């Protein structure tokens, strides 16, 4: 009887081990970079990367995937005329997305999305003296506008904030954003001229100027996946696993 009991106990633990192994094996294997993003705190976090000479391109597209976002998605240039700047913001007051030309003339509109499950894709497109904004693939704004710039080449490109514009500011940036970003791309082509289904992931091609696909989490670096290597430096933004977020 004792032998039978020991046999049953051994059989139980063997089956439990096999079942546990099978259950673990059935879980999807996480591919590095597939689920990562950067979380911005709305107080002090931002990313900088080298200046982009957008005025050299006859057309361009700036686009991003963000979640539960409020504030600057990106910006190049300081506030205050006559300097020109270009920026994208969500849920911001007044001039939340647009650019300046001709020594500070403003071409911008507010963007206040009604997000689905928190995620939003935003695309700013310039082509043939026309400014177009797409939110989650839907055209939300289109108007005639001159090319942006020219820009001060000493200005860095910012994600999640805008470079400080007053000597009294104690931080290197202002207008900090809050939310999570998982994709950002600048292209020297108008990628969209009609409504579309946003791609879940961006790819690098001959027209890509900058591509942050968040595929290689490093503490203080955001790697440009394009051949141009416009790598970003991270300040206080935190890497998050979007599978768990």
C-alpha positions as CSV (number, residue, x, y, z in Angstrom):
1,X,0.0,0.0,0.0
2,X,2.8,2.4,0.9
3,X,4.4,1.7,-2.5
4,X,1.2,2.5,-4.3
5,X,0.9,5.8,-2.3
6,X,4.4,6.8,-3.2
7,X,3.8,6.0,-6.8
8,X,0.7,8.1,-6.9
9,X,2.5,11.0,-5.2
10,X,5.4,10.8,-7.7
11,X,3.0,10.6,-10.6
12,X,1.1,13.7,-9.3
13,X,4.3,15.8,-9.1
14,X,5.4,14.6,-12.5
15,X,2.1,15.6,-14.1
16,X,2.2,19.0,-12.4
17,X,5.7,19.7,-13.6
18,X,4.8,18.8,-17.2
19,X,1.6,20.8,-17.1
20,X,3.5,23.8,-15.7
21,X,6.1,23.5,-18.4
22,X,3.5,23.3,-21.2
23,X,1.7,26.4,-19.8
24,X,4.9,28.4,-19.7
25,X,5.8,27.3,-23.3
26,X,2.4,28.5,-24.5
27,X,2.9,32.1,-23.4
28,X,4.0,34.4,-26.2
29,X,7.7,35.0,-26.2
30,X,8.5,38.7,-25.8
31,X,10.6,40.1,-28.7
32,X,13.0,42.7,-27.6
33,X,11.6,46.1,-28.5
34,X,8.2,45.0,-29.5
35,X,6.5,46.3,-26.4
36,X,8.7,49.2,-25.2
37,X,8.0,52.9,-24.9
38,X,9.1,55.9,-23.0
39,X,7.0,57.4,-20.3
40,X,7.2,61.2,-19.8
41,X,6.2,62.6,-16.4
42,X,4.9,66.1,-17.4
43,X,7.5,67.7,-15.1
44,X,11.1,67.2,-16.2
45,X,11.3,64.5,-18.8
46,X,12.3,65.0,-22.4
47,X,14.5,63.7,-25.2
48,X,16.8,65.8,-27.5
49,X,18.3,64.8,-30.9
50,X,20.3,66.8,-33.5
51,X,18.7,69.7,-35.4
52,X,16.8,68.7,-38.6
53,X,16.8,71.2,-41.5
54,X,13.2,70.8,-42.5
55,X,13.4,73.8,-44.7
56,X,15.7,71.8,-47.0
57,X,12.8,69.5,-47.9
58,X,10.1,70.4,-50.4
59,X,7.8,68.2,-48.3
60,X,7.9,66.3,-45.1
61,X,6.0,64.2,-42.6
62,X,6.3,64.1,-38.8
63,X,4.4,61.4,-37.0
64,X,4.1,59.6,-33.7
65,X,2.3,57.0,-31.7
66,X,1.4,58.2,-28.1
67,X,-0.8,57.1,-25.3
68,X,-2.8,59.2,-22.8
69,X,-0.8,62.2,-24.1
70,X,-1.1,65.8,-23.1
71,X,1.5,68.5,-24.1
72,X,4.3,68.7,-26.6
73,X,5.0,65.6,-28.7
74,X,7.9,67.3,-30.4
75,X,9.3,70.8,-31.0
76,X,12.2,72.5,-32.7
77,X,12.9,76.2,-31.9
78,X,12.1,78.5,-29.1
79,X,9.0,80.5,-28.3
80,X,8.9,84.2,-29.2
81,X,9.1,86.1,-32.4
82,X,10.9,86.6,-34.7
83,X,12.4,83.1,-34.3
84,X,10.5,80.3,-36.1
85,X,9.6,77.0,-34.6
86,X,7.7,73.9,-35.4
87,X,5.7,71.8,-32.8
88,X,3.1,69.1,-32.3
89,X,1.0,69.0,-29.1
90,X,-2.1,67.2,-28.0
91,X,-4.7,68.6,-25.6
92,X,-2.9,71.9,-25.4
93,X,-4.4,75.4,-25.4
94,X,-4.5,77.6,-28.6
95,X,-1.7,76.8,-31.0
96,X,-1.2,73.2,-30.2
97,X,0.1,71.9,-33.5
98,X,1.7,73.9,-36.4
99,X,4.7,76.0,-37.3
100,X,6.0,79.5,-37.9
101,X,7.3,81.1,-41.1
102,X,8.4,84.5,-42.2
103,X,9.9,85.7,-38.9
104,X,7.3,84.2,-36.6
105,X,4.0,84.2,-38.6
106,X,1.9,81.4,-37.0
107,X,0.1,78.6,-38.9
108,X,-1.4,76.3,-36.2
109,X,-4.6,74.8,-34.8
110,X,-5.6,73.1,-31.5
111,X,-5.8,69.3,-31.5
112,X,-7.9,67.6,-28.8
113,X,-8.3,63.9,-29.6
114,X,-10.9,61.5,-28.5
115,X,-8.6,58.5,-28.0
116,X,-9.4,54.9,-28.5
117,X,-7.9,52.9,-25.6
118,X,-5.6,55.8,-24.9
119,X,-3.4,55.5,-28.1
120,X,-3.3,58.1,-30.8
121,X,-1.4,58.3,-34.1
122,X,-0.7,61.9,-35.2
123,X,0.8,62.9,-38.5
124,X,1.8,66.4,-39.7
125,X,2.3,66.7,-43.4
126,X,3.7,69.5,-45.6
127,X,3.5,69.4,-49.4
128,X,2.9,71.9,-52.1
129,X,2.3,74.9,-49.8
130,X,-0.3,72.9,-47.9
131,X,-0.4,71.9,-44.2
132,X,-2.4,68.7,-43.3
133,X,-2.9,67.1,-40.0
134,X,-4.1,63.5,-39.5
135,X,-5.4,62.0,-36.2
136,X,-5.7,58.2,-36.2
137,X,-5.7,58.3,-40.0
138,X,-8.5,60.8,-40.3
139,X,-7.9,64.3,-41.8
140,X,-8.7,66.8,-39.1
141,X,-7.1,69.9,-40.6
142,X,-5.9,71.1,-44.0
143,X,-5.0,74.7,-45.1
144,X,-2.7,76.7,-47.3
145,X,0.6,77.5,-45.6
146,X,4.1,78.5,-46.6
147,X,7.0,76.2,-45.8
148,X,8.1,76.4,-42.1
149,X,11.3,78.1,-41.1
150,X,14.0,79.0,-41.7
151,X,15.1,77.7,-38.3
152,X,18.0,78.5,-36.1
153,X,20.5,75.7,-36.7
154,X,21.7,75.8,-33.1
155,X,18.4,74.5,-31.8
156,X,18.0,70.8,-31.0
157,X,14.9,68.8,-31.8
158,X,12.9,68.0,-28.6
159,X,10.5,65.2,-27.8
160,X,8.1,65.7,-24.9
161,X,9.0,69.3,-24.3
162,X,10.2,72.6,-25.8
163,X,13.6,74.2,-25.4
164,X,13.6,76.9,-22.8
165,X,13.0,80.4,-24.1
166,X,13.6,82.7,-21.1
167,X,16.8,83.2,-19.1
168,X,14.6,83.0,-15.9
169,X,13.6,79.4,-16.6
170,X,15.5,77.1,-14.3
171,X,15.2,73.9,-16.4
172,X,16.6,73.4,-20.0
173,X,13.0,72.9,-21.3
174,X,9.4,73.8,-20.7
175,X,5.9,72.8,-21.7
176,X,6.6,69.3,-20.6
177,X,4.3,66.5,-21.8
178,X,2.8,63.6,-19.9
179,X,2.1,60.2,-21.5
180,X,3.8,57.3,-23.3
181,X,5.5,57.4,-26.7
182,X,6.3,54.3,-28.6
183,X,7.0,55.5,-32.2
184,X,8.4,58.6,-33.8
185,X,9.4,59.3,-37.4
186,X,10.4,62.3,-39.6
187,X,10.4,61.7,-43.4
188,X,11.4,64.0,-46.3
189,X,8.3,63.0,-48.2
190,X,4.6,63.5,-47.8
191,X,3.6,60.0,-46.7
192,X,-0.2,60.7,-46.6
193,X,-2.4,62.6,-49.0
194,X,-5.7,61.0,-48.0
195,X,-7.2,59.2,-45.0
196,X,-5.4,56.0,-44.1
197,X,-5.1,53.2,-41.6
198,X,-2.0,54.0,-39.4
199,X,0.7,51.3,-39.5
200,X,1.3,49.8,-36.0
201,X,5.1,50.2,-36.6
202,X,7.1,52.5,-38.7
203,X,9.9,51.3,-41.0
204,X,13.0,53.0,-42.3
205,X,13.4,53.6,-46.0
206,X,15.2,56.0,-48.4
207,X,12.9,58.9,-47.3
208,X,13.4,58.5,-43.6
209,X,15.3,61.2,-41.8
210,X,14.7,60.0,-38.2
211,X,13.1,56.8,-36.9
212,X,12.7,56.1,-33.2
213,X,11.2,52.6,-32.9
214,X,12.2,52.1,-29.3
215,X,13.6,48.7,-30.1
216,X,16.8,48.9,-28.1
217,X,16.0,50.1,-24.5
218,X,19.0,51.9,-23.1
219,X,19.0,54.0,-20.0
220,X,19.9,57.4,-21.5
221,X,19.9,56.8,-25.3
222,X,17.1,56.6,-27.9
223,X,18.6,55.0,-31.0
224,X,17.7,56.3,-34.5
225,X,16.9,53.2,-36.6
226,X,17.5,55.1,-39.9
227,X,21.0,55.2,-41.5
228,X,21.3,58.8,-40.4
229,X,21.9,58.0,-36.8
230,X,20.2,61.0,-35.3
231,X,20.3,59.4,-31.9
232,X,18.5,61.0,-29.0
233,X,19.5,61.6,-25.4
234,X,17.0,60.8,-22.7
235,X,16.4,63.1,-19.7
236,X,14.3,61.7,-16.9
237,X,11.9,59.8,-19.2
238,X,11.4,56.1,-18.1
239,X,11.4,53.0,-20.2
240,X,8.2,51.0,-19.8
241,X,7.2,47.5,-20.9
242,X,4.0,48.1,-22.9
243,X,3.0,44.5,-22.6
244,X,2.5,45.3,-18.9
245,X,1.5,48.9,-19.2
